[in-house]
């Protein structure tokens, strides 16, 4: 049986935390911009740190496992 938890969690978080898709932290004009589809180097860095923190929390601390088969 394959453990699809890490693959699914990583894919969903990657899509949701793409800078500019849902939100951008920090934004160009404000602290948070929503749905701008623009990005910056600082925004990429902040979203990377958030992604790393959430994926570490979900996969290591919580231990999400999804088995198929």
Residue, then its C-alpha position, 0 to 999 in steps of 0.5 A: x500500500x502506498x502512502x499518498x498523504x505527503x504527496x497530496x498535502x504537498x500538492x494542495x499546499x503548493x497550489x494554495x500558497x502560490x504567491x498572488x493566487x489567493x493572497x500575497x503576503x506582503x503585498x505591493x500596496x498593502x500588507x496583504x493583497x488578495x487575488x492580484x496574480x503579482x509576486x515579488x522576491x520577498x513574497x516568495x520568501x514569506x510564502x516559502x517559510x509558511x509552506x515549510x512550516x505547514x508541511x512540517x507541522x502536518x507531515x512530521x508533527x501530526x503525521x497525516x497518512x492516506x493509504x490507497x489500495 
